[in-house]
Amino acid sequence: MNISAIILAAGQSKRMGQPKMLLPWGNTTVLGKVIETIENAGIEDILVITGGARDAVEKLITNYQLRIIHNQDYANSEMLESIQLGLQGQKPEAQATLICLGDQPQVEERSVRIVCEMFLAKKSSIVVPSYQMRRGHPWLIARELWGEVLQMRAPESMREFLNKHGDEIFYIEIESPNILQDLDTPEDYLKYKPQRAIVKLRKEVAMSDLTLIAEDILNAMQAVEDAHKAAEELRAKTDHAAFDAFRAKMLELQDHLSKLKMVLDNEEAFAMDELMDAMSKVYSGHRADYRRTPRMNE
């Protein structure tokens, strides 16, 4: 696909108190996880815009197949200027580019893929993922609108640009808040960073780790059980309340499985993906049945 990605990593991390792109995230770093997610989604041309802590950040990402542009005025500029640098650095064959946040390692590969797929299918000039009516990242902008963005000047913002082109945006509902969650403060980092959920049981594993493992596994198992119960209720009466309950349990299950997946090896993570996809198909099937059935009490 002729879709590129611009990863914005030029901030100064003032609220974090240290370079947040370099913070550990699982087996990599915050920025490393973002890059790997974009790569795994099939994006080959990745351009990272650096700013604060330039030397350390650029050293960190030299092992990845990507290009780097440094925002020399990062201390005085806003996101718009970094996006403009990224657009100026695009290759001629690029049809569209993803605007990604370097401090959003929670974003899942499937979210990136669906944004790209919808662009190729719908040919919309702007594709934006949303969660509960709120815009998230990464979002996509087609080449035909790059010129307009390049002509913008501060204090104009990308929010204003998106509002202006509201009628042209193709929104994709993502059933996860990950597309909204970035890391600005130490509290954000502690809240969202991957926890040890599953490890191989060895004698040297600390009791505190085992307690955390057991808690997450039990939560996931309970979510599965609750989802099945809700599904049975849905089959029995197919009413609005049962459907909503089933949907809520599916989202809870997806959240638990996403957390567990972060610490799995590649083979286990693939199996977890298959499980999550299967559960999503179950949900989609019940949703289709529900839509064909008149709601009760209406």
C-alpha positions as protocol buffer text, in pm:
chain_id: "A"
residue {
  index: 1
  type: MET
  ca { x: 0 y: 0 z: 0 }
}
residue {
  index: 2
  type: ASN
  ca { x: 127 y: 350 z: -80 }
}
residue {
  index: 3
  type: ILE
  ca { x: 53 y: 478 z: 269 }
}
residue {
  index: 4
  type: SER
  ca { x: 329 y: 623 z: 483 }
}
residue {
  index: 5
  type: ALA
  ca { x: 341 y: 721 z: 848 }
}
residue {
  index: 6
  type: ILE
  ca { x: 459 y: 1032 z: 1030 }
}
residue {
  index: 7
  type: ILE
  ca { x: 540 y: 966 z: 1395 }
}
residue {
  index: 8
  type: LEU
  ca { x: 546 y: 1285 z: 1602 }
}
residue {
  index: 9
  type: ALA
  ca { x: 823 y: 1260 z: 1862 }
}
residue {
  index: 10
  type: ALA
  ca { x: 942 y: 1620 z: 1890 }
}
residue {
  index: 11
  type: GLY
  ca { x: 796 y: 1716 z: 2228 }
}
residue {
  index: 12
  type: GLN
  ca { x: 996 y: 1832 z: 2527 }
}
residue {
  index: 13
  type: SER
  ca { x: 823 y: 1602 z: 2780 }
}
residue {
  index: 14
  type: LYS
  ca { x: 789 y: 1888 z: 3027 }
}
residue {
  index: 15
  type: ARG
  ca { x: 504 y: 1732 z: 3224 }
}
residue {
  index: 16
  type: MET
  ca { x: 670 y: 1391 z: 3229 }
}
residue {
  index: 17
  type: GLY
  ca { x: 991 y: 1537 z: 3372 }
}
residue {
  index: 18
  type: GLN
  ca { x: 1209 y: 1312 z: 3153 }
}
residue {
  index: 19
  type: PRO
  ca { x: 1218 y: 1211 z: 2783 }
}
residue {
  index: 20
  type: LYS
  ca { x: 903 y: 1001 z: 2759 }
}
residue {
  index: 21
  type: MET
  ca { x: 996 y: 847 z: 2423 }
}
residue {
  index: 22
  type: LEU
  ca { x: 1280 y: 665 z: 2601 }
}
residue {
  index: 23
  type: LEU
  ca { x: 1073 y: 520 z: 2887 }
}
residue {
  index: 24
  type: PRO
  ca { x: 1061 y: 139 z: 2904 }
}
residue {
  index: 25
  type: TRP
  ca { x: 756 y: -28 z: 2751 }
}
residue {
  index: 26
  type: GLY
  ca { x: 752 y: -404 z: 2769 }
}
residue {
  index: 27
  type: ASN
  ca { x: 1060 y: -531 z: 2590 }
}
residue {
  index: 28
  type: THR
  ca { x: 1125 y: -199 z: 2418 }
}
residue {
  index: 29
  type: THR
  ca { x: 1055 y: 171 z: 2479 }
}
residue {
  index: 30
  type: VAL
  ca { x: 753 y: 397 z: 2436 }
}
residue {
  index: 31
  type: LEU
  ca { x: 867 y: 517 z: 2093 }
}
residue {
  index: 32
  type: GLY
  ca { x: 998 y: 173 z: 1998 }
}
residue {
  index: 33
  type: LYS
  ca { x: 657 y: 20 z: 2062 }
}
residue {
  index: 34
  type: VAL
  ca { x: 486 y: 279 z: 1842 }
}
residue {
  index: 35
  type: ILE
  ca { x: 732 y: 214 z: 1559 }
}
residue {
  index: 36
  type: GLU
  ca { x: 690 y: -163 z: 1586 }
}
residue {
  index: 37
  type: THR
  ca { x: 311 y: -136 z: 1584 }
}
residue {
  index: 38
  type: ILE
  ca { x: 319 y: 75 z: 1267 }
}
residue {
  index: 39
  type: GLU
  ca { x: 567 y: -163 z: 1104 }
}
residue {
  index: 40
  type: ASN
  ca { x: 360 y: -469 z: 1195 }
}
residue {
  index: 41
  type: ALA
  ca { x: 55 y: -304 z: 1040 }
}
residue {
  index: 42
  type: GLY
  ca { x: 233 y: -314 z: 703 }
}
residue {
  index: 43
  type: ILE
  ca { x: 360 y: 44 z: 675 }
}
residue {
  index: 44
  type: GLU
  ca { x: 702 y: 44 z: 511 }
}
residue {
  index: 45
  type: ASP
  ca { x: 779 y: 417 z: 485 }
}
residue {
  index: 46
  type: ILE
  ca { x: 796 y: 561 z: 836 }
}
residue {
  index: 47
  type: LEU
  ca { x: 921 y: 910 z: 909 }
}
residue {
  index: 48
  type: VAL
  ca { x: 993 y: 1013 z: 1270 }
}
residue {
  index: 49
  type: ILE
  ca { x: 1000 y: 1383 z: 1364 }
}
residue {
  index: 50
  type: THR
  ca { x: 1239 y: 1437 z: 1653 }
}
residue {
  index: 51
  type: GLY
  ca { x: 1288 y: 1736 z: 1881 }
}
residue {
  index: 52
  type: GLY
  ca { x: 1372 y: 1720 z: 2251 }
}
residue {
  index: 53
  type: ALA
  ca { x: 1643 y: 1474 z: 2360 }
}
residue {
  index: 54
  type: ARG
  ca { x: 1735 y: 1444 z: 1993 }
}
residue {
  index: 55
  type: ASP
  ca { x: 2060 y: 1249 z: 2029 }
}
residue {
  index: 56
  type: ALA
  ca { x: 1916 y: 988 z: 2262 }
}
residue {
  index: 57
  type: VAL
  ca { x: 1595 y: 945 z: 2063 }
}
residue {
  index: 58
  type: GLU
  ca { x: 1769 y: 917 z: 1727 }
}
residue {
  index: 59
  type: LYS
  ca { x: 2023 y: 671 z: 1869 }
}
residue {
  index: 60
  type: LEU
  ca { x: 1734 y: 463 z: 2000 }
}
residue {
  index: 61
  type: ILE
  ca { x: 1567 y: 427 z: 1660 }
}
residue {
  index: 62
  type: THR
  ca { x: 1872 y: 373 z: 1437 }
}
residue {
  index: 63
  type: ASN
  ca { x: 1802 y: -2 z: 1427 }
}
residue {
  index: 64
  type: TYR
  ca { x: 1464 y: 51 z: 1264 }
}
residue {
  index: 65
  type: GLN
  ca { x: 1407 y: 90 z: 891 }
}
residue {
  index: 66
  type: LEU
  ca { x: 1280 y: 448 z: 890 }
}
residue {
  index: 67
  type: ARG
  ca { x: 1370 y: 807 z: 812 }
}
residue {
  index: 68
  type: ILE
  ca { x: 1429 y: 1090 z: 1057 }
}
residue {
  index: 69
  type: ILE
  ca { x: 1365 y: 1464 z: 1032 }
}
residue {
  index: 70
  type: HIS
  ca { x: 1464 y: 1691 z: 1318 }
}
residue {
  index: 71
  type: ASN
  ca { x: 1237 y: 1981 z: 1407 }
}
residue {
  index: 72
  type: GLN
  ca { x: 1500 y: 2243 z: 1485 }
}
residue {
  index: 73
  type: ASP
  ca { x: 1241 y: 2480 z: 1629 }
}
residue {
  index: 74
  type: TYR
  ca { x: 1078 y: 2216 z: 1849 }
}
residue {
  index: 75
  type: ALA
  ca { x: 1106 y: 2432 z: 2163 }
}
residue {
  index: 76
  type: ASN
  ca { x: 889 y: 2706 z: 2012 }
}
residue {
  index: 77
  type: SER
  ca { x: 665 y: 2519 z: 1769 }
}
residue {
  index: 78
  type: GLU
  ca { x: 346 y: 2316 z: 1794 }
}
residue {
  index: 79
  type: MET
  ca { x: 230 y: 1989 z: 1644 }
}
residue {
  index: 80
  type: LEU
  ca { x: 137 y: 2161 z: 1317 }
}
residue {
  index: 81
  type: GLU
  ca { x: 499 y: 2244 z: 1235 }
}
residue {
  index: 82
  type: SER
  ca { x: 611 y: 1885 z: 1292 }
}
residue {
  index: 83
  type: ILE
  ca { x: 333 y: 1755 z: 1068 }
}
residue {
  index: 84
  type: GLN
  ca { x: 435 y: 2001 z: 799 }
}
residue {
  index: 85
  type: LEU
  ca { x: 795 y: 1879 z: 816 }
}
residue {
  index: 86
  type: GLY
  ca { x: 668 y: 1526 z: 777 }
}
residue {
  index: 87
  type: LEU
  ca { x: 455 y: 1613 z: 476 }
}
residue {
  index: 88
  type: GLN
  ca { x: 745 y: 1795 z: 312 }
}
residue {
  index: 89
  type: GLY
  ca { x: 954 y: 1480 z: 349 }
}
residue {
  index: 90
  type: GLN
  ca { x: 706 y: 1244 z: 181 }
}
residue {
  index: 91
  type: LYS
  ca { x: 806 y: 1032 z: -115 }
}
residue {
  index: 92
  type: PRO
  ca { x: 635 y: 1099 z: -451 }
}
residue {
  index: 93
  type: GLU
  ca { x: 457 y: 763 z: -454 }
}
residue {
  index: 94
  type: ALA
  ca { x: 280 y: 814 z: -121 }
}
residue {
  index: 95
  type: GLN
  ca { x: -98 y: 844 z: -164 }
}
residue {
  index: 96
  type: ALA
  ca { x: -168 y: 922 z: 200 }
}
residue {
  index: 97
  type: THR
  ca { x: 3 y: 936 z: 536 }
}
residue {
  index: 98
  type: LEU
  ca { x: -86 y: 839 z: 890 }
}
residue {
  index: 99
  type: ILE
  ca { x: -43 y: 1097 z: 1163 }
}
residue {
  index: 100
  type: CYS
  ca { x: 83 y: 904 z: 1466 }
}
residue {
  index: 101
  type: LEU
  ca { x: 180 y: 1007 z: 1817 }
}
residue {
  index: 102
  type: GLY
  ca { x: 516 y: 891 z: 1945 }
}
residue {
  index: 103
  type: ASP
  ca { x: 383 y: 877 z: 2301 }
}
residue {
  index: 104
  type: GLN
  ca { x: 89 y: 647 z: 2226 }
}
residue {
  index: 105
  type: PRO
  ca { x: 228 y: 294 z: 2262 }
}
residue {
  index: 106
  type: GLN
  ca { x: -113 y: 154 z: 2359 }
}
residue {
  index: 107
  type: VAL
  ca { x: -242 y: 180 z: 2002 }
}
residue {
  index: 108
  type: GLU
  ca { x: -302 y: -165 z: 1855 }
}
residue {
  index: 109
  type: GLU
  ca { x: -194 y: -295 z: 1517 }
}
residue {
  index: 110
  type: ARG
  ca { x: -552 y: -376 z: 1422 }
}
residue {
  index: 111
  type: SER
  ca { x: -653 y: -11 z: 1470 }
}
residue {
  index: 112
  type: VAL
  ca { x: -378 y: 102 z: 1232 }
}
residue {
  index: 113
  type: ARG
  ca { x: -473 y: -159 z: 975 }
}
residue {
  index: 114
  type: ILE
  ca { x: -842 y: -72 z: 971 }
}
residue {
  index: 115
  type: VAL
  ca { x: -768 y: 298 z: 915 }
}
residue {
  index: 116
  type: CYS
  ca { x: -556 y: 207 z: 613 }
}
residue {
  index: 117
  type: GLU
  ca { x: -808 y: -47 z: 485 }
}
residue {
  index: 118
  type: MET
  ca { x: -1092 y: 201 z: 504 }
}
residue {
  index: 119
  type: PHE
  ca { x: -890 y: 458 z: 309 }
}
residue {
  index: 120
  type: LEU
  ca { x: -824 y: 209 z: 33 }
}
residue {
  index: 121
  type: ALA
  ca { x: -1188 y: 96 z: 31 }
}
residue {
  index: 122
  type: LYS
  ca { x: -1366 y: 430 z: 68 }
}
residue {
  index: 123
  type: LYS
  ca { x: -1110 y: 666 z: -90 }
}
residue {
  index: 124
  type: SER
  ca { x: -1197 y: 931 z: 168 }
}
residue {
  index: 125
  type: SER
  ca { x: -949 y: 1218 z: 194 }
}
residue {
  index: 126
  type: ILE
  ca { x: -948 y: 1191 z: 575 }
}
residue {
  index: 127
  type: VAL
  ca { x: -997 y: 877 z: 785 }
}
residue {
  index: 128
  type: VAL
  ca { x: -1021 y: 914 z: 1162 }
}
residue {
  index: 129
  type: PRO
  ca { x: -1065 y: 648 z: 1431 }
}
residue {
  index: 130
  type: SER
  ca { x: -1306 y: 740 z: 1708 }
}
residue {
  index: 131
  type: TYR
  ca { x: -1403 y: 608 z: 2048 }
}
residue {
  index: 132
  type: GLN
  ca { x: -1732 y: 719 z: 2202 }
}
residue {
  index: 133
  type: MET
  ca { x: -1756 y: 1013 z: 1960 }
}
residue {
  index: 134
  type: ARG
  ca { x: -1400 y: 1134 z: 2029 }
}
residue {
  index: 135
  type: ARG
  ca { x: -1132 y: 1152 z: 1761 }
}
residue {
  index: 136
  type: GLY
  ca { x: -818 y: 949 z: 1813 }
}
residue {
  index: 137
  type: HIS
  ca { x: -484 y: 857 z: 1653 }
}
residue {
  index: 138
  type: PRO
  ca { x: -347 y: 754 z: 1419 }
}
residue {
  index: 139
  type: TRP
  ca { x: -559 y: 928 z: 1159 }
}
residue {
  index: 140
  type: LEU
  ca { x: -497 y: 946 z: 786 }
}
residue {
  index: 141
  type: ILE
  ca { x: -480 y: 1236 z: 544 }
}
residue {
  index: 142
  type: ALA
  ca { x: -469 y: 1192 z: 165 }
}
residue {
  index: 143
  type: ARG
  ca { x: -217 y: 1370 z: -55 }
}
residue {
  index: 144
  type: GLU
  ca { x: -483 y: 1596 z: -205 }
}
residue {
  index: 145
  type: LEU
  ca { x: -506 y: 1786 z: 125 }
}
residue {
  index: 146
  type: TRP
  ca { x: -136 y: 1810 z: 207 }
}
residue {
  index: 147
  type: GLY
  ca { x: -98 y: 2141 z: 26 }
}
residue {
  index: 148
  type: GLU
  ca { x: -362 y: 2303 z: 243 }
}
residue {
  index: 149
  type: VAL
  ca { x: -191 y: 2184 z: 560 }
}
residue {
  index: 150
  type: LEU
  ca { x: 144 y: 2314 z: 437 }
}
residue {
  index: 151
  type: GLN
  ca { x: -11 y: 2658 z: 389 }
}
residue {
  index: 152
  type: MET
  ca { x: -136 y: 2678 z: 749 }
}
residue {
  index: 153
  type: ARG
  ca { x: 37 y: 2905 z: 998 }
}
residue {
  index: 154
  type: ALA
  ca { x: 25 y: 2927 z: 1378 }
}
residue {
  index: 155
  type: PRO
  ca { x: -194 y: 2975 z: 1570 }
}
residue {
  index: 156
  type: GLU
  ca { x: -394 y: 2760 z: 1327 }
}
residue {
  index: 157
  type: SER
  ca { x: -418 y: 2400 z: 1443 }
}
residue {
  index: 158
  type: MET
  ca { x: -499 y: 2055 z: 1307 }
}
residue {
  index: 159
  type: ARG
  ca { x: -812 y: 2054 z: 1521 }
}
residue {
  index: 160
  type: GLU
  ca { x: -936 y: 2353 z: 1321 }
}
residue {
  index: 161
  type: PHE
  ca { x: -837 y: 2178 z: 999 }
}
residue {
  index: 162
  type: LEU
  ca { x: -1038 y: 1867 z: 1090 }
}
residue {
  index: 163
  type: ASN
  ca { x: -1337 y: 2076 z: 1195 }
}
residue {
  index: 164
  type: LYS
  ca { x: -1323 y: 2259 z: 863 }
}
residue {
  index: 165
  type: HIS
  ca { x: -1325 y: 1932 z: 671 }
}
residue {
  index: 166
  type: GLY
  ca { x: -1579 y: 1759 z: 895 }
}
residue {
  index: 167
  type: ASP
  ca { x: -1802 y: 1658 z: 604 }
}
residue {
  index: 168
  type: GLU
  ca { x: -1513 y: 1482 z: 432 }
}
residue {
  index: 169
  type: ILE
  ca { x: -1405 y: 1270 z: 729 }
}
residue {
  index: 170
  type: PHE
  ca { x: -1476 y: 898 z: 728 }
}
residue {
  index: 171
  type: TYR
  ca { x: -1500 y: 795 z: 1092 }
}
residue {
  index: 172
  type: ILE
  ca { x: -1424 y: 443 z: 1213 }
}
residue {
  index: 173
  type: GLU
  ca { x: -1563 y: 338 z: 1549 }
}
residue {
  index: 174
  type: ILE
  ca { x: -1289 y: 165 z: 1749 }
}
residue {
  index: 175
  type: GLU
  ca { x: -1407 y: -31 z: 2051 }
}
residue {
  index: 176
  type: SER
  ca { x: -1104 y: 57 z: 2262 }
}
residue {
  index: 177
  type: PRO
  ca { x: -998 y: 382 z: 2431 }
}
residue {
  index: 178
  type: ASN
  ca { x: -635 y: 314 z: 2335 }
}
residue {
  index: 179
  type: ILE
  ca { x: -663 y: 547 z: 2037 }
}
residue {
  index: 180
  type: LEU
  ca { x: -720 y: 836 z: 2281 }
}
residue {
  index: 181
  type: GLN
  ca { x: -461 y: 755 z: 2545 }
}
residue {
  index: 182
  type: ASP
  ca { x: -121 y: 921 z: 2522 }
}
residue {
  index: 183
  type: LEU
  ca { x: 144 y: 965 z: 2792 }
}
residue {
  index: 184
  type: ASP
  ca { x: 185 y: 1318 z: 2926 }
}
residue {
  index: 185
  type: THR
  ca { x: 253 y: 1273 z: 3298 }
}
residue {
  index: 186
  type: PRO
  ca { x: 420 y: 1018 z: 3528 }
}
residue {
  index: 187
  type: GLU
  ca { x: 70 y: 921 z: 3641 }
}
residue {
  index: 188
  type: ASP
  ca { x: -26 y: 839 z: 3280 }
}
residue {
  index: 189
  type: TYR
  ca { x: 283 y: 623 z: 3241 }
}
residue {
  index: 190
  type: LEU
  ca { x: 220 y: 429 z: 3562 }
}
residue {
  index: 191
  type: LYS
  ca { x: -145 y: 384 z: 3471 }
}
residue {
  index: 192
  type: TYR
  ca { x: -96 y: 252 z: 3119 }
}
residue {
  index: 193
  type: LYS
  ca { x: 244 y: 81 z: 3114 }
}
residue {
  index: 194
  type: PRO
  ca { x: 237 y: -298 z: 3058 }
}
residue {
  index: 195
  type: GLN
  ca { x: 221 y: -505 z: 3372 }
}
residue {
  index: 196
  type: ARG
  ca { x: 353 y: -855 z: 3417 }
}
residue {
  index: 197
  type: ALA
  ca { x: 39 y: -1056 z: 3352 }
}
residue {
  index: 198
  type: ILE
  ca { x: 169 y: -1394 z: 3238 }
}
residue {
  index: 199
  type: VAL
  ca { x: 519 y: -1533 z: 3292 }
}
residue {
  index: 200
  type: LYS
  ca { x: 655 y: -1886 z: 3286 }
}
residue {
  index: 201
  type: LEU
  ca { x: 622 y: -2028 z: 3635 }
}
residue {
  index: 202
  type: ARG
  ca { x: 972 y: -2060 z: 3772 }
}
residue {
  index: 203
  type: LYS
  ca { x: 1082 y: -2091 z: 4132 }
}
residue {
  index: 204
  type: GLU
  ca { x: 1250 y: -1751 z: 4122 }
}
residue {
  index: 205
  type: VAL
  ca { x: 929 y: -1568 z: 4035 }
}
residue {
  index: 206
  type: ALA
  ca { x: 841 y: -1336 z: 4322 }
}
residue {
  index: 207
  type: MET
  ca { x: 517 y: -1388 z: 4512 }
}
residue {
  index: 208
  type: SER
  ca { x: 410 y: -1035 z: 4419 }
}
residue {
  index: 209
  type: ASP
  ca { x: 438 y: -1129 z: 4051 }
}
residue {
  index: 210
  type: LEU
  ca { x: 235 y: -1445 z: 4107 }
}
residue {
  index: 211
  type: THR
  ca { x: -36 y: -1245 z: 4279 }
}
residue {
  index: 212
  type: LEU
  ca { x: -56 y: -1010 z: 3980 }
}
residue {
  index: 213
  type: ILE
  ca { x: -57 y: -1302 z: 3736 }
}
residue {
  index: 214
  type: ALA
  ca { x: -341 y: -1474 z: 3919 }
}
residue {
  index: 215
  type: GLU
  ca { x: -545 y: -1155 z: 3939 }
}
residue {
  index: 216
  type: ASP
  ca { x: -522 y: -1082 z: 3566 }
}
residue {
  index: 217
  type: ILE
  ca { x: -593 y: -1442 z: 3466 }
}
residue {
  index: 218
  type: LEU
  ca { x: -895 y: -1458 z: 3695 }
}
residue {
  index: 219
  type: ASN
  ca { x: -1023 y: -1128 z: 3557 }
}
residue {
  index: 220
  type: ALA
  ca { x: -993 y: -1256 z: 3201 }
}
residue {
  index: 221
  type: MET
  ca { x: -1160 y: -1588 z: 3287 }
}
residue {
  index: 222
  type: GLN
  ca { x: -1445 y: -1409 z: 3461 }
}
residue {
  index: 223
  type: ALA
  ca { x: -1489 y: -1179 z: 3163 }
}
residue {
  index: 224
  type: VAL
  ca { x: -1513 y: -1483 z: 2931 }
}
residue {
  index: 225
  type: GLU
  ca { x: -1770 y: -1649 z: 3157 }
}
residue {
  index: 226
  type: ASP
  ca { x: -1975 y: -1330 z: 3183 }
}
residue {
  index: 227
  type: ALA
  ca { x: -1966 y: -1283 z: 2806 }
}
residue {
  index: 228
  type: HIS
  ca { x: -2098 y: -1635 z: 2750 }
}
residue {
  index: 229
  type: LYS
  ca { x: -2379 y: -1580 z: 3001 }
}
residue {
  index: 230
  type: ALA
  ca { x: -2474 y: -1255 z: 2833 }
}
residue {
  index: 231
  type: ALA
  ca { x: -2470 y: -1429 z: 2495 }
}
residue {
  index: 232
  type: GLU
  ca { x: -2709 y: -1697 z: 2618 }
}
residue {
  index: 233
  type: GLU
  ca { x: -2947 y: -1432 z: 2747 }
}
residue {
  index: 234
  type: LEU
  ca { x: -2923 y: -1256 z: 2412 }
}
residue {
  index: 235
  type: ARG
  ca { x: -3010 y: -1574 z: 2224 }
}
residue {
  index: 236
  type: ALA
  ca { x: -3305 y: -1638 z: 2453 }
}
residue {
  index: 237
  type: LYS
  ca { x: -3482 y: -1306 z: 2422 }
}
residue {
  index: 238
  type: THR
  ca { x: -3280 y: -1073 z: 2197 }
}
residue {
  index: 239
  type: ASP
  ca { x: -3380 y: -755 z: 2371 }
}
residue {
  index: 240
  type: HIS
  ca { x: -3202 y: -426 z: 2409 }
}
residue {
  index: 241
  type: ALA
  ca { x: -3077 y: -481 z: 2765 }
}
residue {
  index: 242
  type: ALA
  ca { x: -2932 y: -824 z: 2689 }
}
residue {
  index: 243
  type: PHE
  ca { x: -2752 y: -697 z: 2382 }
}
residue {
  index: 244
  type: ASP
  ca { x: -2602 y: -405 z: 2572 }
}
residue {
  index: 245
  type: ALA
  ca { x: -2487 y: -639 z: 2849 }
}
residue {
  index: 246
  type: PHE
  ca { x: -2323 y: -868 z: 2596 }
}
residue {
  index: 247
  type: ARG
  ca { x: -2150 y: -576 z: 2427 }
}
residue {
  index: 248
  type: ALA
  ca { x: -2020 y: -447 z: 2760 }
}
residue {
  index: 249
  type: LYS
  ca { x: -1877 y: -786 z: 2853 }
}
residue {
  index: 250
  type: MET
  ca { x: -1714 y: -820 z: 2512 }
}
residue {
  index: 251
  type: LEU
  ca { x: -1538 y: -486 z: 2559 }
}
residue {
  index: 252
  type: GLU
  ca { x: -1428 y: -587 z: 2907 }
}
residue {
  index: 253
  type: LEU
  ca { x: -1291 y: -914 z: 2773 }
}
residue {
  index: 254
  type: GLN
  ca { x: -1108 y: -736 z: 2493 }
}
residue {
  index: 255
  type: ASP
  ca { x: -946 y: -502 z: 2744 }
}
residue {
  index: 256
  type: HIS
  ca { x: -824 y: -788 z: 2964 }
}
residue {
  index: 257
  type: LEU
  ca { x: -690 y: -988 z: 2670 }
}
residue {
  index: 258
  type: SER
  ca { x: -511 y: -682 z: 2533 }
}
residue {
  index: 259
  type: LYS
  ca { x: -329 y: -639 z: 2863 }
}
residue {
  index: 260
  type: LEU
  ca { x: -232 y: -1004 z: 2876 }
}
residue {
  index: 261
  type: LYS
  ca { x: -112 y: -998 z: 2515 }
}
residue {
  index: 262
  type: MET
  ca { x: 148 y: -729 z: 2586 }
}
residue {
  index: 263
  type: VAL
  ca { x: 374 y: -974 z: 2773 }
}
residue {
  index: 264
  type: LEU
  ca { x: 330 y: -1284 z: 2559 }
}
residue {
  index: 265
  type: ASP
  ca { x: 588 y: -1423 z: 2321 }
}
residue {
  index: 266
  type: ASN
  ca { x: 514 y: -1411 z: 1948 }
}
residue {
  index: 267
  type: GLU
  ca { x: 347 y: -1753 z: 1926 }
}
residue {
  index: 268
  type: GLU
  ca { x: 128 y: -1692 z: 2230 }
}
residue {
  index: 269
  type: ALA
  ca { x: 42 y: -1343 z: 2113 }
}
residue {
  index: 270
  type: PHE
  ca { x: -71 y: -1483 z: 1777 }
}
residue {
  index: 271
  type: ALA
  ca { x: -298 y: -1730 z: 1959 }
}
residue {
  index: 272
  type: MET
  ca { x: -438 y: -1446 z: 2167 }
}
residue {
  index: 273
  type: ASP
  ca { x: -507 y: -1248 z: 1849 }
}
residue {
  index: 274
  type: GLU
  ca { x: -700 y: -1542 z: 1710 }
}
residue {
  index: 275
  type: LEU
  ca { x: -906 y: -1565 z: 2029 }
}
residue {
  index: 276
  type: MET
  ca { x: -986 y: -1193 z: 2023 }
}
residue {
  index: 277
  type: ASP
  ca { x: -1079 y: -1210 z: 1654 }
}
residue {
  index: 278
  type: ALA
  ca { x: -1306 y: -1507 z: 1722 }
}
residue {
  index: 279
  type: MET
  ca { x: -1480 y: -1325 z: 2005 }
}
residue {
  index: 280
  type: SER
  ca { x: -1523 y: -1019 z: 1784 }
}
residue {
  index: 281
  type: LYS
  ca { x: -1687 y: -1233 z: 1517 }
}
residue {
  index: 282
  type: VAL
  ca { x: -1925 y: -1376 z: 1776 }
}
residue {
  index: 283
  type: TYR
  ca { x: -2015 y: -1023 z: 1883 }
}
residue {
  index: 284
  type: SER
  ca { x: -2060 y: -909 z: 1522 }
}
residue {
  index: 285
  type: GLY
  ca { x: -2285 y: -1204 z: 1448 }
}
residue {
  index: 286
  type: HIS
  ca { x: -2508 y: -1135 z: 1746 }
}
residue {
  index: 287
  type: ARG
  ca { x: -2516 y: -767 z: 1657 }
}
residue {
  index: 288
  type: ALA
  ca { x: -2639 y: -851 z: 1307 }
}
residue {
  index: 289
  type: ASP
  ca { x: -2906 y: -1082 z: 1448 }
}
residue {
  index: 290
  type: TYR
  ca { x: -3009 y: -814 z: 1693 }
}
residue {
  index: 291
  type: ARG
  ca { x: -3045 y: -552 z: 1422 }
}
residue {
  index: 292
  type: ARG
  ca { x: -3280 y: -783 z: 1228 }
}
residue {
  index: 293
  type: THR
  ca { x: -3499 y: -838 z: 1535 }
}
residue {
  index: 294
  type: PRO
  ca { x: -3747 y: -572 z: 1655 }
}
residue {
  index: 295
  type: ARG
  ca { x: -3661 y: -438 z: 1999 }
}
residue {
  index: 296
  type: MET
  ca { x: -3895 y: -530 z: 2280 }
}
residue {
  index: 297
  type: ASN
  ca { x: -4093 y: -268 z: 2465 }
}
residue {
  index: 298
  type: GLU
  ca { x: -4085 y: -21 z: 2174 }
}
